Amino acid sequence: MRKLFLLFLLQISFAGLAQNKPFKVTIAGGYSSPTYRSSNNDFAKAGFVYSLEPQYELDKFIKNLDLGFRLEQAFVQRTEYLDKVLSFPTQTKSIMSGALTANYVIDIGKALRPYIGVGVGFYYAEKSTPIYSSISYPLPVTTSIGGLGRIGVKYKILHVEAAYNLVGDTSVKNTTSGLTMTADNSYLTVKAGLTIGGSR
């Protein structure tokens, strides 16, 4: 945790020195929610999300395109369900990710600048062990490749965006019961933030 905080401070300091340069750092926080909801005894819960994203402006090559690396942690409680019938509370408290991103800012000649973006990277979630009828279904630690799509709007150094994170499910089949426990790891976010550094 201390190393992450130190990295955060170093990136902020670097971005502060990089005004009118192609390097910048975006900081954001907001609301996150699991995408899957059970129709029966749903235990999924929304929560807080924060992210840190260093970016590089590629204006010399492709105008209005930013490449970045997004670090994010979403405190969502995902849905875990047995053969898509019974749902269970998860022991996994958050989903973390590191993703390469590309944002394209749409130049409409106004102060408000909409943008769209995509990304791909690794997603991580802790293990969870739901129990049903005295039988445990140990869902392992999730380390999965996933993707994201987002849309947003910028105003000076401020921005607001919505994003969908598509992450593979985690599942385990119990040989005794023959039933499969599945955890849906995909989630949505709505965040607001600011950008430090950069030339635009």
N, C-alpha and C positions, 0 to 999 in steps of 0.2 A: 504493500500500500504506500509506504514511504517513497519507494522508487517511482511509482506512478505519479505521486504528487510532485516529486522533484522534476520528473520529465515534463509534467504540466507547466511548472514554473519556468523551466528552460525554454519551452516552446513559446510561452507568452512573452518572455524577455526577447527572444529572437524575433518574434513577429513585431514587437514594438520598435525594434531597430530597423525593421524591414519596410517601413512606410515608403510608398511609391516604388516598391520592388515587387517582383512576381510572387514572392512568398507571403503566405498569410495563414492565420489559424482561426478556425470557426469554433465557437463554444456555444452549446445549446442545451436546453433542458425542457421537460414538459411531461406529457401524458403518454402512457403506453398501455395497450390492451391486447390480450390474446385474441386470435382470429377465430378459434374454434370454441363454440359454446354448446354444452350438452343440453338436450331438451329435458333431461331428468336430473335433479339434484346437482346442478352445475356448481362446481367449486372454483371455476376460473375467476381471477380477480385482476383488475387493472391496477396500475401503479405508476411510479415515477421513472423517467428515463433521462439520462444525461449523456452527452457525447463531446468528444474533442476531435477536431479534424484539421490537421495541417494540409494546406493545398498549394498548388503551383499553377499560376496562370500561364496558359499556352498561347497567349495572344500573338507571339512571333510566328507561330505555326498555324494555329486554328483560332481565329478570333472568338472571344467570349467563352472559351472552353477552359475549365479548371479540372486538374487531376488532383486527387487527394487520397488520404488514408484515414478512414473513420474508426475511432475507438469508441465503443458504446456499451453501456450497461443498462438493461431494462429490467426493472423490478416488477415483473409480471408473474402471476401464479397460473401456470398453464393447466389445461385440462388433461387428466389421465383417465382413460376409460377402458373397460374390459369388454372386448368384442363389440364395441360401439353401443353397448347397452347400459352398463353401470359406470358411473364416474366416481373418482376418488380425489381427495385433497392431495396436492403434491408437496414433497419436501424440498423441491427446487425453488429457491427464492428469487433467482434472477437469471437472465440470459445475457452473456457477454459476447462481444464480437470485435473483430478487426477486419475491415473490408476496404479494398481498393475502390475508389469512386471516380466517376466522371460527371461533371455538372456542365450543362450548357445554358448560359444566360441569354434570354431572348431580348434583343435590343429593340424596344418599341419607341425609343426617343423620349421617355418620360422618367420621372423620379422613381416610380415603382417599376421594378424589373423582374418579371417572372422568370423562373428557371425550371428545368427538368433534369433529372439525374438517375443514374443507375450505378450498381456496384456489385461486387462479388467478393466473398471472403470466408473466414472461418467463424463459426458460432460455437459457443461453449455453454453447457448447462450442467449443473451438479447432478449426481445420482439421486434416485428416489426409490423407495421400496414400499409400495402400497400392498395391503394385505386384504384378502377376501376369503372367507370361510376357512380361516387358519392357514391359508396358502399364500406365501409371499411371491411377489412378482418384481424381482430386483431390476429396475430400469437402470442401465449403466450410465456413466458419465457420457454426455453427448459432445462429440467434436465433429461437427458436420460442416460441409461446404454449403453455403447458402447465397442468396442474392437479394438485392433490394431495388426498389423503384421509388422515386420520390418526385414531388412537385412542390414548388414554393414561390415566394415572392420576396424580393429584397427592397429595402429602402435605406439608402446610405449604408451604414454599417450593421443595420438591423435586418433580420429576416424571420419569416415564419414558414414552416414546411410540414407536409404530411408525408409519411413514408410507409411502405409495406415491406416487411422482411419475410421472405419465403425461406423457411428452414425445414429440412427433412424431419420426419417423425422419428421418435425413438420407440422401439417396441421389443418385447420379449415374450416368448411362448413358454408356458409351463408344461413340462412333459407329463406331469401327474394329472392335471385337470384338462389339458388340451386346449386351454383358453389363452388368448393373447392380450397382454396389457400394452396399450399404446399411449404415448404422450405427444401432443401436438405442440411443436415449438415455434410456429410462425406467429408473428405479432405485428400490430400497427402502432405507429407513433405520430403524435402531433407535437412539434417542438417550436420554441422561439429562442433566438440567440443573437449573437453579435460576432462580427469579424474584425480581427485585429491585424493590421498590416495590409499588404497588397496595394495595387495601383488603381483598383476600381471596386 
